[in-house]
Structure formats: C-alpha cells, structure tokens
Amino acid sequence: MGGPEVLREAEVDQPRPGPGEAVVEVAASGVNFLDVYHREGRYSLPLPFTPGAEGAGTVVEVGPGVADVAVGDRVGWVEIPGTYAERAVVDSSRLVPLPDDIDFETAAAVLLQGMTAHYLVKDAYPVQGGDTVLVHAAAGGMGLLLTQLITHLGGRVIGTTSTTAKAELAKRAGAAEVILSSAVDDLAAEVRRLNGGQGLPVVFDGVGAHTFDASLASLRTRGHLVLFGAASGAVPPFDPIRLAHGGSLTLIRPSLGDFIADRSELLRRAADVFEWVRSKALEVTVTGRYALSEAARAHSDLEARRTTGKLLVVPDAAAPGRREETQS
C-alpha cells in the first residue's frame, strides 16, 4: 500500500476460469479514484493484487455453468478488481453485454462513472426540473457526467473547478455557473449568492475532506449532501448534531455496489447509460490513454488534478506474454 510508485508491472500465468467465471481479453480499463483507494489501502484487498475495477473486452473462455455470456461476446464490467491486465477473470453474472454501437473504450470510460451518476441523480437524490445543484470537481470525469445528466433532467448546475480552463469544460458540459475554488474565501457564501441568497436542495460531493464543510453550509433547510467520494481525503469524524443545527440536513454516503447488486438492476442501469450515450445526453471524453507500464503515471496525474475527463489504461499488444500491473 502506498503511492503510485508501489505499482509494478509483472508477468503472470494465463488465467483460467472457474465455475461461473469467464476470461476476458481486456481492450481497455477505466482509471478511477476507486483504484487509488485500493492502492492506498482505504479499501483493503489482499496483496499482491491487480488494480482496476472497470473494463471492457472480449470473452475468450468460459468456465462450467456459465449461461450469461459466450466466447466471442463483447462485454464490460465494473467493481471487479483486476482490469489493469491483458486478460481478466470475471464472474459471468457481473458482465454487461455491449451493444454493437458502443465501442470498448466508450464502455470502459462510461460504465462505472455513468452508472454511479445514474444512481446519484435517480436514487440518492432524484433530481427534479428546476433544482439548482452544486457539483464539486465539475470538470473531472465524474463531474462532467453529473453536470450533463443534471442538465438533461432539467436541473441547474453550479460547479466548482480549480482552473479557468477546467471551468470552460464544465460550462460546455452544461454548468450554468462555475466557481474557481481557489479564488473565493467563502465557497458556501458564493454558492448562495449565485442562487439568489438561498441554499441548495442538494450537493454532490466527490471531493471529501476539502469541501465537506462548505457543502453542508451550501444547503437549505432539509437539504441533502450526497458524499460519494473522497478525492481530497476522508472526512474527519464529526458530531451528527451539525446536521440538525444546519437545518435538519440529510447526509448519505452511497456506494455503487449497493445499487447494482442484483443483475437485473445492473443491466437496467447499464442500458440507461448506453441510451444516454447514444442520444448524446452523455458525451464521454477520453483525455488520456496509458499503457500498462504507465499505470503509475495515470494515478499520479489523476491525484494531482492534472487531468480532465476520463483516463484509460490500454494493454500493450507488442509486449511478450501476458502482463498485468500489480501492487505489492
């Protein structure tokens, strides 16, 4: 566990599927803060492990009892560790068949964050037309998707970004207002100013420690803070009486796995995401592609906020044998 430098490229034996499993030749793997949390040990996995939890590729072998997919199927999956690899073993019940018009890179770029955005705006807080919503890190991969979906549903987005270049990206995604977080002394006061002096019904916060206090202060009475990530670090323990003093506020810390636990729900959310991509309600922006040997650099770039949009790890077909990125 540690920083990006603990990632090591290694050759391992060809994987074989067990009962109910499929081996997938990975075409692309999405890079997410979930991978960083695994690497840092916030979400513990046995060592050594292969990072990456979102991928797309072609089924090349199936184990006994597999009925959900067949060899040759194009599939995607999320929240199954081991995608920074040339081949991965996946529980076949967690594989999502890809429509013909969804390519591998699009699937690897949109499934995890797209389904996360889906449950956030549909379940964690059902966004209604006319809602004004605060989205932190609005130019990141997750922020851009959230901004597009909230706008698609008739909401008005106030976004936060760290630079003017990122602010322009957020505006192109549909944000009505963008706040440069480094340029204001009181973020919550600026949010209220942009909302006619009123607090907001909901804040979507994937940043965590650096934004938590401002997020709570930006809410109206009986407002909702949806804390879905901790890019800046975990939120320190706090007294829940703060929620009462803030105006009977609600705090939820949801996780995608609980919203796709059932296969029918997994397929329904994935189908909605693909339809949003197809209709252009969601536009996926891949801004970085890294070879397996560059996975550590992908993590460094993501954590340093040097990137916008989505990052992918793509296997290096020229390398001999099967390689994967491992953490020791």
N, C-alpha and C positions, 0 to 999 in steps of 0.2 A: 504494500500500500504506500502511496506517496504521490509525488508529482508526475508530470508526463514522462520524465526520464526513466521511470520504472517499467515502461512498456518495452518489450523485447520481441523481435521477430524470431520465429523458430519454425523448424520443420518437424512435423509430427506424422504419425501413421495415418493412412487413409481411414476416415471414419466409416463405421458400419452401422446400419440401422437396427435397433431392437424392435420388439413388438410395438406396433402403433406408431413407429417413427419413420421419417423419410430423410434421405440425404439430399441436400440441395446444393447445386453448384452456384455459388454466390456471384451475382453480377454486380451488385452494389450494396453498400451498407451505409445507413444513415448515421451521422455523428450527433449525439445528443448530450445534454448535461447529465442525463441518467448514466451515461458511460463514465463521466467524470466522477459522479457519486460512487459508482462501483470501484473505480480506480483508487479513490481516496479512502475507501472503507466506510463511507457513511451508510451504504447498503452493502453489508458484508457478503462476500462469496468465497468459497474455498479456493486456496491458492495451490498451484497456479491456475488462472482461468483466462479464457479468451474473451476480451471485451466486445462490445457491440450488441445491441438488442433490437435492431431494426434492419431488415434486409429484404432483398428480392433476388430471385434467380429461378433456375430450372431444376425440377425434381429429376435425379439421376438414379435413385434406388429407393425402394420401399421395403419396410420390414413386414413381418407377419401381422395379419389382421388389419392392414391399412385399407380403408374404403373411401376416405375423403379425397385422396389425390392419387394420381398415377404417374409413372415415369413419363417425362416429357412435358408435364404441366408447368406452366409459368405461375409462380406463386410469390407472395410476400408474407411477412410476419413481423410481429412486434413483441417486445418484452420476453424474448427467449435469448439468453446470453449466448455469444459465440459467433457473431456475424463478421468480425474482423478476420476473415478467413477465406480461403478459396472454396472450401466446402464446409457445410454445417449440418449437424443433425438436429431435426426439429420434430416435436410432437405433431403428427399429421393433423390432429384436430385443431391446431392453432394456425394452420396455413390458410391463407386467403387466396383463392384463385384470382388471377389478374385478368381483367377484360382485355380484348385484343388491342384496344386503343390506349391502353395505359402501359408505357414502357417501363423497363426495370428501374431506371434512375428516378423517374417520377414516383413510382411506388415506394422506393427506398427513401425518397425525400419527403413523402407526404403522409405515409400511413401512421406512424407514431404520433407526430405532431398534429396531423389532421384529425385523427380520432380523439386526441386529447382536446383539441379545440372544439370538437363536436360535443363531447360530454360537458365541457365547461359552459358552453353557451346554451345547451339544451337541457342539462340536468343540474349541474352545480348551481347555476343561476340562469333560469330561462330568460334570455334577453328578449325584450319586447320593443316594438317600434316606439321611438320617442325616448328610450332610455339613453342617458349620457353616461358613458362608461370610461373609466381610467384603465389604460393598458400600459404597464411598465415594459421597458425594453421593446418598444413597438417596432423597431427595425430589425430585431432578431428573427430567426426562423419561426419561432413560435409566435412572436408579437405580430409579424406580418400576416400570418394566417388568422390570428384572432381579430386583427383590425379589419381584414377583408370580410370575415364572417359576420361580425357585429354590424358592419355597414350593410351587408347583404340582408340582414334581418331587420333593418330599419333603425338601428341604433346610431348614436353619435359618439365618436371616439376622441378622447383626449389621450394622447400618447406621451410617453417620456422617452428621450433618447440622450445619448452622450455627446453627439456632434451634430453640426448643421447638415452634413452630408447624410447622416442617418435620418435626420428629421425630414429631409426631402423624400427619402424612401418611404417613410411612414405616411407622409401625405399622399404619395402616389398610390399607396395601398388603401387610402380612404380616410385617414385620420383628419378630423376637422380642425384640430388644434394639436400642436406638438410643443412640449416644454423641454428645453435643454436643462437637464437635471443639474448640471454644473453651473448654470447661470442664475439660479434662484436661491435665495436664502431660506425661504419657507415654501416648500413644494405644495403643501396642502392649501395654503392661502392662495397660491397661484391657480390651483385647480378650482377652488371655489370662485375666484374672480372670473375665470373663463366659463363658469356655469351660473353666472348671474348672482353670485354670492351664496349659492346653495350647495350643500353637499350632494354626493352622488349615491345612486342606489346600489352600485357595485363597483369594486375594484378587482381586476385580475392581476395578481402579483406573482410573477415567477422569479423575482429577484431575491426576496427574502430579507436578510438582516438589514441591508442598507435602506430599504424602502418601507419596512413594516410600519413604523410609527407614522410616517406620512400617509400611508394607505389608510390606516384607521382614522386619522384626522380628516381625511378627504370625504368620509362617508356622512350621509344624512342620518337622521334618526331611523332606526331599524334597517340600516344599510347592511350590505353583505361584503365581507372580504373573502375572496376566493384565493387562497395562498396555494399555488400549485407547483412551486419550485423554490430553490434556494441558491440561485446562481452566485450571489454575493456571500453566501454562508448561511448557516442555520439561524433562525430567530431564537434569541435567548429566552429562557423561561420567563413568563410574566403572569401577573395576577389576573384571573378572568374577570375581576370586578371592573377592570378597564373597559370591558365590553358594555357593561351596564352604564358606567359613567359617560361613555361615548354616545349613548342614546339607544340602548338595547340592541347593540350590534351583533351580527352573526359572523362567526369565523368558521370556515371549512378548509380542511387540508386534504383534498381528494387525491386519489391515485388512479391512473388509467386502468390498472389491472382489475380493480373492483367494478369497472364499468364495461368490461369485455370478458368477464369470467365465463359467461355462457356463450357457446359457439354461435347460436342464433343472433345474439346481441353483437358479437364480434363481426359477423358477416353483414349485419344491418348497418352498423356504423361505417364499416369499410365501403359498403355500397353507396352510402350517402356521400362520403368523402370523394369517391371516384366520380359521382354525378356532379358534385360541386366543381371538381377539376374540369370535367367535360363541358360544363356550362359556363366556365370562366368565372364563376363566383369565387373560386380559389385559383390563384396563379402561383405555381411553385417556382421559386427562384433558387437554382443551384448555383452558388457562388464560389465553391471550392471543391476540387477533386484531389484526393491524396492517395498515393499508392500505400499498400500495407506497411511498407518500410517507413512511411511518413506519418503514421498514425499519431505518434507523439507530437509532431508539429501541428496536426489538426487539433489536438487537445489544447496545446499552448495557444494557438490562435483563437480558439473558442473562448477560453478562460480569460484571455487578455482583451476580449471585446474588439479584436481586430477585424472581425468578420460581420457580414450581414447575410440574411438569407440562410440557405441550407448548405451544410458541408457533407460530402460523401467520402467514404473510403472504398477504393476500387482495387480489386486484386490485380497484381502484375502478372499478366499471362506469359511474359517472357521468362519468368523465374522458374528454375527446375524444381520438380517435386511439388508438394503442397505445402504452402507456408501459411502461418497464421500469426497474429500479433498476440503475445501472451504477456501476462503480468505475474511477476514473482515477488 
